[in-house]
Amino acid sequence: MRQVFYLPGFDPREPETYWGLFRRESRLTAERRGLTIAVGEPVRSEDGISLDWDVRSEADGAATRVRYSLLRWDDIVRDRFPRSNLRRLASLPGLGWRLWRSGYMRKLQREARRFYRVIASVHHFYLVFVLASLALAVAAVTLTPLAQLPPLACAALVPVLAYVILAFHTQLTRGKPLYVTHLVDDTAFTHDHASGRETAMRARLGPWAERIRRAEGQAHEIVVIGHSSSSFLAFECLDRILQSDPGFGRRGTPVTLVTIGSVIPWITLDPRADETRRALDRIGRDATIGWLDIRANWDWLSIHLRDPVSASGLTAPPRDRFAVMRVEIEDLIEPALVARRRWNLFRMHFQLLMSSRSRESFDYVAFVAGPEPVHEAVERCRGQRAVAASPEFT
């Protein structure tokens, strides 16, 4: 049995959403690749931290059984998104000043120009929303019968109206189509996690790490997959295990870390992310656990220029530490769909978790549930020369 531990990104949706996505894409993968894939019903764990389901596949008479466990932290995300505008307005100036003063923004821009532009832009858009709400409030007070109120009353009414307008806008749209409030709140979570102010997620990783550790010896291989913001949560979790059990992964059960849509430097370049950087440094040097970084130049919400250890300002890892797989968008979806979805950043960010139209290219379902052991696929990728990202996509 292959045990897969999947950590989703900063997403408030119920975990059954991911089960539904996996089941739908499994049908497409089975049809396109001539496989038989059966996805079992999801079951929430008694402790409430995971959603688990079984996957059985068959190819050329060879059967594969997978236990797929998804870490639940949607409740933690919902406590952070959507935040009230009051909390955003109170926290953003201080965070922006800290990151600018520390040189973080300059480092992130150098390491991931396009990702930096996306994150900076959504914060600028939010500022535009705030200023537009203020302008509308001023207009409402000065160009309507409200102008007959005493000057002090008018002055007091403007910020109240502005806040109501801003709240209505963010509640109505949640920042769509650019997902402004989502990314603003995700940024706040990332840096609160870096500084240690955010404690709920670290508390959640404790029992999750223990569950991964207990799978050793019970499964033929262990695969830990971190998508998006969980790219750093995944290696933090594995580092916890190694700190308490240095023999983990050395007793015959192969353990593989897979990062997809990685944003690791987003947190590790923060000067306050000492704990996360130390974990990355240890995992980056420990070859016991294989590491496959699946990169997509077309994914604007990921950082994919070079290995995350070097990108975080740490000592470069051993040359063969990382296996890298670069996936072309045209291998996943038809060119006509690429043209329509290119500017839907979140849809493109999730594309690597979906079925591929090409039988030869990376397909997430086939990767986690197909006959080839994941650790062998990683070694195969390691033997292939990595193609550098074009400056156009960095």
C-alpha positions in Angstrom: 0.0 0.0 0.0 1.2 3.5 -0.8 0.3 6.1 1.8 -0.1 9.6 0.5 -0.3 12.5 2.9 -1.6 15.6 1.1 -1.4 19.1 2.5 -3.6 21.7 0.7 -2.9 25.4 0.4 -4.6 28.3 2.1 -8.1 27.3 1.2 -11.3 27.7 3.3 -13.3 25.1 1.4 -14.5 21.9 3.0 -12.0 19.0 2.4 -14.7 17.0 0.5 -14.1 19.5 -2.3 -10.7 18.0 -2.9 -12.1 14.5 -2.8 -14.6 15.5 -5.4 -11.9 17.0 -7.6 -9.7 13.9 -7.2 -12.7 11.6 -8.1 -13.6 13.7 -11.1 -10.0 13.8 -12.4 -9.5 10.1 -11.8 -12.3 9.3 -14.3 -10.6 11.5 -16.9 -7.2 9.9 -16.2 -8.6 6.4 -16.4 -10.2 7.2 -19.7 -7.2 8.9 -21.2 -4.6 6.3 -20.0 -6.5 3.1 -20.2 -6.5 2.5 -16.5 -9.0 1.2 -14.0 -9.3 3.6 -11.1 -11.8 3.3 -8.2 -12.0 6.1 -5.6 -13.6 5.2 -2.3 -15.9 7.3 -0.2 -14.2 9.9 2.1 -14.1 9.5 5.8 -13.3 12.2 8.4 -10.9 11.0 11.0 -12.1 10.8 14.6 -9.7 13.5 15.7 -11.0 15.8 12.9 -7.7 16.6 11.3 -7.9 14.6 8.1 -10.2 13.4 5.4 -9.2 9.9 4.2 -10.1 7.7 1.2 -8.9 4.7 -0.6 -7.8 4.5 -4.2 -7.4 1.3 -6.2 -6.0 1.2 -9.7 -5.1 -1.4 -12.2 -2.8 -1.2 -15.2 -1.8 -4.2 -17.4 -2.9 -6.6 -14.7 -0.9 -4.8 -12.0 -3.0 -3.6 -9.0 -2.1 -0.6 -6.9 -3.7 0.4 -3.6 -3.3 3.9 -2.2 -4.5 5.4 1.1 -5.0 9.1 0.5 -5.0 11.3 3.6 -5.7 15.0 3.4 -4.7 17.4 6.2 -7.7 19.5 7.3 -6.8 23.1 8.2 -9.8 24.7 6.5 -11.1 25.7 9.9 -7.8 27.5 10.6 -8.1 29.3 7.2 -11.7 30.3 7.9 -10.4 32.0 11.0 -8.1 34.0 8.8 -10.1 34.5 5.6 -12.1 36.5 5.1 -10.9 38.7 7.9 -12.8 41.9 8.7 -11.6 45.0 6.9 -10.9 46.4 10.4 -8.3 43.7 11.1 -6.8 44.1 7.6 -6.5 47.9 7.9 -5.0 47.6 11.4 -2.4 45.0 10.5 -1.3 45.9 6.9 0.6 49.1 7.6 2.8 47.5 10.3 3.5 44.4 8.2 4.3 46.4 5.1 6.7 48.7 7.0 8.4 45.7 8.7 9.0 43.8 5.4 10.1 46.9 3.5 12.5 48.0 6.3 14.1 44.5 6.6 14.9 44.4 2.8 12.5 41.4 2.4 10.6 42.9 -0.5 13.8 43.6 -2.4 15.0 40.0 -1.9 11.6 38.5 -2.9 11.5 40.7 -6.0 15.0 39.5 -7.0 14.1 35.8 -6.4 10.6 35.8 -7.9 9.8 38.8 -10.0 6.5 37.7 -11.3 5.2 36.2 -8.0 6.3 39.4 -6.3 4.4 41.5 -8.8 1.2 39.5 -8.2 1.5 39.8 -4.4 2.4 43.5 -4.6 -0.4 44.2 -7.1 -3.2 42.6 -5.0 -2.1 44.8 -2.0 -2.2 47.9 -4.3 -5.6 46.9 -5.5 -6.8 46.6 -1.9 -5.5 50.1 -1.3 -7.4 51.3 -4.3 -10.6 49.7 -2.9 -10.0 51.6 0.4 -9.4 54.9 -1.3 -12.3 54.5 -3.7 -14.6 53.7 -0.7 -13.3 56.8 1.0 -14.0 58.9 -2.1 -17.5 57.6 -2.4 -18.1 58.3 1.3 -16.9 61.9 0.8 -19.1 62.3 -2.2 -22.1 60.9 -0.3 -21.6 63.4 2.5 -20.9 66.5 0.4 -23.2 66.0 -2.6 -26.4 64.8 -0.8 -28.7 66.2 1.8 -26.2 64.9 4.4 -24.2 68.0 3.7 -26.7 69.9 5.8 -25.4 68.2 8.9 -22.9 70.0 11.2 -19.3 69.9 10.0 -18.2 67.7 12.8 -21.0 65.2 12.1 -20.0 65.1 8.5 -16.4 64.5 9.3 -17.4 61.7 11.7 -19.7 60.2 9.1 -17.2 59.9 6.3 -15.0 57.0 7.8 -18.1 55.2 8.9 -19.6 55.3 5.4 -16.3 54.4 3.8 -16.0 51.3 6.0 -19.5 50.2 5.2 -18.9 50.7 1.4 -15.6 48.7 1.7 -17.2 46.0 3.7 -20.1 45.7 1.2 -17.6 45.4 -1.7 -15.4 42.8 -0.2 -18.3 40.8 1.1 -20.0 40.9 -2.3 -16.9 39.9 -4.4 -14.4 38.5 -1.9 -11.9 40.2 -4.1 -12.8 38.4 -7.3 -11.8 38.1 -10.1 -8.3 38.8 -8.8 -8.9 37.2 -5.4 -7.5 40.3 -3.8 -8.7 39.7 -0.2 -7.8 36.0 -0.4 -4.2 36.8 -1.3 -4.0 39.7 1.2 -5.1 37.4 4.0 -2.9 34.6 2.8 0.1 37.0 3.0 -0.8 37.9 6.5 -1.1 34.2 7.5 2.3 33.4 5.9 4.2 36.2 7.8 2.4 35.5 11.0 3.4 31.9 10.7 7.0 33.0 9.9 7.2 35.2 13.1 5.5 32.6 15.3 2.4 34.8 16.0 0.2 32.2 14.3 0.1 29.1 16.6 -2.9 27.1 15.4 -1.2 25.7 12.4 1.9 24.6 14.3 -0.4 22.9 16.8 -2.1 21.1 13.9 1.2 19.9 12.5 2.0 18.0 15.7 -0.6 15.2 15.4 -0.2 15.2 11.6 3.5 14.5 11.9 2.8 11.7 14.4 0.4 10.1 11.9 3.0 10.2 9.2 5.6 8.7 11.5 3.3 5.8 12.4 2.8 5.0 8.8 6.4 3.8 8.5 6.4 0.0 8.3 2.7 -0.1 7.6 2.9 1.1 4.0 5.3 0.2 1.2 6.1 3.9 0.7 5.2 7.2 2.2 4.5 10.3 0.0 4.1 13.7 1.6 2.7 16.3 -0.9 2.6 20.0 -0.1 0.7 22.3 -2.5 1.1 26.1 -2.6 1.4 27.4 1.0 1.7 23.8 2.3 5.0 23.5 0.4 6.6 24.9 3.5 4.2 23.3 6.0 5.1 19.9 4.5 8.8 20.1 5.1 8.3 21.6 8.5 6.2 18.6 9.3 8.9 16.1 8.1 11.5 18.0 10.0 9.5 17.6 13.2 9.6 13.9 12.7 13.3 13.7 12.1 14.0 15.8 15.1 12.2 13.3 17.3 13.1 10.2 15.3 16.3 10.5 13.3 15.9 7.0 12.0 12.6 7.8 10.2 13.0 6.9 6.5 16.0 4.7 7.2 14.2 1.5 8.2 13.1 0.3 4.8 10.0 2.4 4.0 10.9 5.0 1.3 9.7 8.5 2.2 9.3 11.2 -0.5 8.4 14.9 -0.2 6.7 16.3 -3.3 6.2 20.1 -3.5 3.8 21.4 -6.1 3.2 25.1 -6.8 5.9 25.9 -4.2 6.1 29.3 -2.5 8.8 28.4 0.0 10.9 31.6 -0.4 7.8 33.7 0.3 8.1 32.7 3.9 11.8 31.8 4.3 13.0 35.2 3.1 11.2 36.8 6.0 13.9 37.7 8.6 11.6 36.4 11.4 11.2 32.9 9.8 14.1 31.5 11.8 12.3 28.3 12.7 11.2 27.6 9.1 14.6 28.3 7.7 16.3 26.0 10.1 13.8 23.2 9.2 14.4 23.9 5.5 18.2 23.8 6.0 18.0 20.4 7.7 15.6 18.9 5.3 17.6 20.3 2.4 20.7 18.5 3.5 19.1 15.2 4.6 19.1 12.9 1.6 17.2 10.2 3.4 13.9 11.7 2.3 13.6 12.2 -1.4 12.4 15.5 -2.7 10.6 16.2 -6.0 9.8 19.8 -6.8 7.2 19.9 -9.6 7.4 23.3 -11.3 5.2 25.2 -13.8 6.6 28.3 -15.4 3.1 29.4 -16.3 1.9 29.3 -12.7 2.1 32.9 -11.5 1.3 31.9 -7.9 4.4 29.8 -7.4 8.2 30.4 -7.2 10.2 28.2 -9.5 13.5 29.9 -10.5 15.8 27.6 -8.5 16.0 25.2 -5.6 14.2 26.6 -2.5 17.2 26.3 -0.2 19.5 28.5 -2.3 16.5 30.8 -3.0 16.1 31.2 0.8 19.6 32.5 1.2 20.9 29.3 2.8 23.9 27.3 1.9 23.3 25.5 -1.4 22.2 21.9 -0.9 24.1 19.0 -2.5 23.9 19.1 -6.2 21.7 16.1 -6.6 19.5 16.8 -3.6 16.4 17.9 -5.6 14.7 16.1 -8.4 12.9 18.6 -10.6 10.1 18.1 -13.0 8.9 21.0 -15.2 5.5 20.7 -16.7 4.2 22.5 -19.8 0.7 23.8 -19.7 0.0 22.6 -23.2 0.6 19.0 -22.0 -2.2 19.4 -19.5 -4.9 21.3 -21.4 -5.8 22.2 -24.9 -4.3 25.5 -26.3 -7.8 27.0 -26.6 -8.3 26.4 -22.9 -4.9 27.9 -22.1 -5.9 31.1 -23.8 -9.2 31.3 -21.8 -7.7 30.4 -18.4 -4.3 32.1 -18.5 -5.5 35.1 -16.4 -7.5 32.9 -14.0 -4.5 32.7 -11.6 -6.2 30.3 -9.1 -7.5 28.0 -11.8 -4.0 27.8 -13.3 -2.5 27.3 -9.8 -4.7 24.2 -9.4 -4.1 22.8 -12.9 -1.2 20.5 -11.7 -3.7 18.7 -9.5 -5.8 17.7 -12.5 -5.7 15.1 -15.2 -3.4 15.6 -18.2 -4.6 15.4 -21.8 -1.2 14.0 -22.8 -0.6 10.3 -22.0 3.1 10.9 -21.7 3.3 14.0 -19.5 2.8 14.5 -15.8 -0.7 13.5 -14.5 -1.4 14.0 -10.8 -3.8 11.1 -10.4 -1.5 8.7 -12.3 1.5 10.0 -10.3 -0.1 9.3 -6.9 -2.2 6.2 -7.8 -0.4 4.6 -10.8 1.7 1.5 -10.7 5.1 3.2 -10.6 6.3 3.8 -7.0 6.7 7.5 -6.4 10.2 7.2 -5.1 11.2 5.4 -8.3 9.6 8.2 -10.4 11.6 10.7 -8.3 14.9 8.9 -9.0 14.0 8.8 -12.7 13.5 12.6 -12.7 16.7 13.0 -10.8 18.6 11.3 -13.6 17.2 13.8 -16.1 18.8 17.2 -16.6 16.6 19.9 -15.2 15.6 22.7 -17.6 16.1 26.2 -16.2 13.2 28.5 -16.1 13.2 31.2 -18.8 13.6 34.7 -17.4 10.2 35.5 -19.0 8.5 33.4 -16.4 10.4 34.3 -13.2 
